[in-house]
Amino acid sequence: MYSFTLDDLKVTLRDLSGILQVLSIVMLVPVAATVFYTSAQSKTELFHEMLAFLLPSLVFYMLYTLSKKAGKTKTETRTSHALTTVVVAWMIIAIVGMLPFLVRGTLGPVDSFFESMSGWATTGMTMIEYPENIDKDILLYRSLTHLVGGVGIIALGLVVFLNTGKAAAEYYGSEVGVQRIKPGIRGTVVETWKIYMLYAFAGTILYFIAGMSFFDALNHSWAAIATGGFSTHSQSIGHFDSVVIEVITILLMLAGAVSFLLHYRLFTGDVKSLLSNVESKFMFFLILTSTLVVWASVFNSAPDFNSASPAISLRKSAFQTVSAITCTGFGTSDTGQWPELAQTVLIMLMYSGGFYGSTAGGIKLLRLAVIVKSIHYVFKRMMLPKNAVVAFKLGEKNIDFADLLYVLGFSMIYLIISLVGAILLMSLGFTGMEGVELSFSAMGNVGIVFVTGARWFEMVSSGKIVLALLMWIGRLEVFPILLLLRPLVRRKNKMRG
């Protein structure tokens, strides 16, 4: 059993300091938007508006200073340290990150925590009913939480400020995946951010050309590439009612849901790697079949499809399908009014998620591919003699028994936690379908919500806390939190014994 010693605490605090230092700088970015978009009549009013971001920046810096002083140790970072730090860091980020909403008076305490966790975890669920009425610097801050939270703020902090490549490797694996673009972790993190920001920049330009204002273009580009889902409009992408904007959004969502390793190979001219990739084939198959099933289900059935042409119905079905599987959560249609068959398909896509090593949530397509392959393997073994030796392969790679157990175990635990979340939500007044959908949407960091209007925005505080915790667990991919809680449970059982 992992025993957490004083030296382990120092390692955690040392690593945490680099992350907090980055965040203290990140929180200053929206200040520029405050100055640019302010309607303040005096310097005092302007300062009060800037305080919404200066205060959390100061809090992050103070926490950085304290953790740096308390975390003086030469002990190298181990996996156990990385898991502990990641769990603690994401909760600190969400708590301090709620301050802009509180200071500005945009939301109350619980709603602010919910909004912050949803932003940093790239979920996109929101307690802001009409974003159009919110200050633009607050909206930009929400989108910034997506941009920074999507690709992994934690590994960046380790690389930039602590110069610890080995430690950063542990954190990068916890946040994005273990796939490396470059031999060194520093090179991998830098290249990942380059690719990420290139797409964010390209998305902004394309949106602007397509007719969005620069402000809308910037916000939606950041949210799309991070597979986040926050919008500057209450009707999300549906507000624009533009085929071109929807196509751009689909491309950005897909780009965010594809692993950074494949992006790097594409930029180096290796197109074959994308076409031959197992996850690519799975995603193409799921998008195609799911779109057709959803289209057949909603056509002339959902209220907003009654007078729609087959082409418009197909367009909306395809958009929501991509939005679900990439775990982005943008919308062009009221999915809460869709038939249960279409809603069930969307929930299944939320569970599967995007590529391993991408910004998408869910269990990831690679794990889904292993599960499907294992079912095929079982049937194949049943048809052969018991002493027959059959290799378990996914593509060209052999999958050993330990890897298979990990995938099956992770997928089952993920499913159980999602179902427990659904039961808790149902106990708070949601229907069975609503509870399941909200739980899977939060756990997969998706953001699609079948519950609309007052029933959503007047949700009890306990429901918001449940959803926020599911976002946290899902963002960390379950195991870090369970491994951290394991010693506590054992100690409690030992005391009882």
JOQUI-V955297 format. One record per backbone hydrogen bond with DSSP energy under -1.0 kcal/mol. CO is the residue of the C=O (numbers start at 1). NH is the residue of the N-H. E is the energy in kcal/mol with one decimal. If there is no record, write none. Layout:
BEGIN
co = <CO:CO>
nh = <NH:NH>
e = <E:E>
END
This chain:
BEGIN
co = <5:6:7:8:9:10:11:12:13:15:16:17:18:19:20:21:22:23:25:26:28:29:30:31:32:33:34:42:43:44:45:46:47:49:50:50:51:53:54:55:56:57:58:59:60:61:62:63:64:65:66:67:78:79:80:81:82:83:84:85:86:87:88:89:90:91:92:93:96:98:99:100:101:101:108:109:110:111:112:113:114:115:116:117:118:118:119:130:131:135:136:137:138:139:140:141:142:143:144:145:146:153:154:155:156:157:158:158:164:165:166:167:168:169:170:171:172:172:184:185:186:187:188:189:190:191:192:193:194:195:196:197:198:199:200:201:202:203:204:205:206:207:208:213:214:215:216:217:218:219:220:221:222:223:224:233:235:236:237:242:243:244:245:246:247:248:249:250:251:252:253:256:257:259:260:261:262:263:264:265:266:269:271:272:277:278:279:280:281:282:283:284:285:286:287:288:289:290:291:292:293:294:295:298:298:302:303:309:310:311:312:313:314:315:316:317:318:319:320:321:322:323:323:331:333:334:335:339:340:341:342:343:344:345:346:347:348:349:351:352:354:355:357:361:364:365:366:367:368:369:370:371:372:373:374:375:376:377:378:381:385:392:394:397:400:401:402:403:404:405:406:407:408:409:410:411:412:413:414:415:416:417:418:419:420:421:422:423:425:426:431:432:433:434:435:436:437:438:439:440:441:442:453:453:454:456:460:461:462:463:464:465:466:467:468:469:470:471:472:473:474:477:478:479:480:481:482:485:486:487:488:489:490:491:492:493>
nh = <9:10:11:12:13:14:15:16:17:19:20:21:22:23:24:25:26:27:28:29:31:32:34:35:36:37:38:46:47:48:49:50:51:52:53:54:55:57:58:59:60:61:62:63:64:65:66:67:68:69:70:71:82:83:84:85:86:87:88:89:90:91:92:93:94:95:96:97:99:102:103:104:106:107:112:113:114:115:116:117:118:119:120:121:123:124:122:133:134:139:140:141:142:143:144:145:146:147:148:149:150:157:158:159:160:161:162:164:168:169:170:171:172:173:174:175:176:177:188:189:190:191:192:193:194:195:196:197:198:199:200:201:202:203:204:205:206:207:208:209:210:212:211:217:218:219:220:221:222:223:224:225:226:228:227:236:238:239:240:246:247:248:249:250:251:252:253:254:255:256:257:359:355:263:264:265:266:267:268:270:269:271:275:276:281:282:283:284:285:286:287:288:289:290:291:292:293:294:295:296:297:298:299:301:302:305:306:313:314:315:316:317:318:319:320:321:322:323:324:325:326:328:329:238:335:337:338:343:344:345:346:347:348:349:350:351:352:353:363:364:365:358:260:354:368:369:370:371:372:373:374:375:376:377:378:379:380:381:382:384:388:399:397:394:404:405:406:407:408:409:410:411:412:413:414:415:416:417:418:419:420:421:422:423:424:425:426:427:430:429:435:436:437:438:439:440:441:442:443:444:446:445:456:457:458:459:464:465:466:467:468:469:470:471:472:473:474:475:476:478:477:479:482:483:484:485:486:489:490:491:492:493:494:495:496:497>
e = <-1.9:-1.8:-2.2:-2.3:-2.5:-2.6:-2.6:-2.3:-1.7:-1.1:-2.5:-2.0:-1.6:-2.0:-2.0:-1.1:-2.5:-2.2:-1.6:-1.5:-1.1:-1.3:-2.1:-2.3:-2.1:-2.8:-1.1:-2.1:-2.4:-2.1:-1.9:-2.5:-1.8:-1.1:-1.9:-2.3:-2.2:-1.6:-2.3:-2.5:-2.6:-2.1:-2.6:-2.5:-2.2:-2.5:-2.4:-2.6:-2.3:-2.0:-2.3:-1.3:-2.3:-2.5:-1.9:-2.8:-2.5:-2.0:-2.2:-3.2:-2.2:-1.2:-2.4:-2.9:-1.8:-2.2:-2.9:-2.2:-1.6:-1.6:-3.5:-1.8:-1.7:-1.3:-2.6:-2.1:-2.5:-2.7:-2.4:-2.8:-2.5:-1.9:-2.7:-2.3:-3.0:-1.0:-1.4:-2.0:-2.0:-1.8:-2.6:-1.9:-2.2:-2.0:-2.3:-2.0:-1.2:-2.3:-2.8:-2.2:-2.4:-2.0:-1.7:-2.2:-2.8:-1.9:-1.0:-1.2:-2.8:-1.8:-1.3:-1.8:-3.2:-2.0:-1.4:-1.8:-2.8:-1.9:-1.8:-2.7:-2.4:-2.6:-2.3:-2.3:-2.1:-2.5:-2.5:-2.7:-2.0:-2.0:-2.0:-2.5:-2.7:-2.8:-1.8:-2.1:-2.5:-2.6:-2.2:-2.4:-2.0:-2.2:-1.1:-2.8:-2.5:-2.2:-2.6:-2.0:-2.1:-2.1:-2.3:-2.3:-1.3:-3.6:-1.5:-1.8:-1.2:-1.5:-1.4:-2.0:-2.3:-2.4:-2.3:-2.4:-2.3:-2.3:-2.8:-2.5:-2.2:-2.3:-1.4:-2.1:-3.0:-1.7:-2.4:-2.0:-2.3:-2.3:-1.2:-3.0:-1.6:-1.5:-1.7:-2.5:-1.9:-2.2:-2.8:-2.5:-2.3:-2.7:-2.8:-2.3:-2.6:-2.4:-2.2:-1.8:-2.3:-3.0:-2.7:-2.4:-1.8:-2.7:-2.1:-2.8:-1.8:-2.2:-1.0:-2.4:-2.4:-2.3:-2.4:-2.2:-2.7:-2.0:-2.3:-1.9:-2.3:-2.5:-1.8:-2.4:-2.1:-2.0:-1.0:-1.9:-1.4:-1.8:-1.3:-2.0:-2.6:-1.9:-1.9:-2.1:-2.2:-2.0:-2.1:-1.8:-1.8:-2.6:-2.9:-1.6:-3.0:-1.0:-1.8:-1.0:-1.8:-2.6:-1.9:-2.3:-2.5:-2.5:-2.3:-1.7:-1.9:-2.3:-2.2:-2.0:-2.1:-2.5:-1.8:-1.2:-1.8:-3.3:-1.8:-3.0:-2.0:-2.5:-2.1:-2.4:-2.6:-2.9:-2.9:-2.5:-2.0:-2.6:-2.7:-1.9:-2.7:-2.6:-2.0:-2.3:-2.6:-2.5:-2.0:-2.3:-2.3:-2.2:-2.4:-1.9:-1.7:-1.5:-2.9:-2.4:-2.5:-2.8:-2.1:-2.5:-2.5:-2.4:-2.8:-2.1:-3.4:-1.3:-1.2:-1.9:-2.3:-1.4:-1.4:-2.2:-2.2:-2.2:-2.4:-2.5:-2.0:-2.2:-2.0:-2.7:-2.8:-2.5:-1.5:-2.4:-1.0:-2.9:-1.9:-3.1:-1.5:-2.0:-1.5:-2.2:-2.4:-2.4:-2.1:-2.3:-2.3:-2.1:-1.8:-2.1>
END
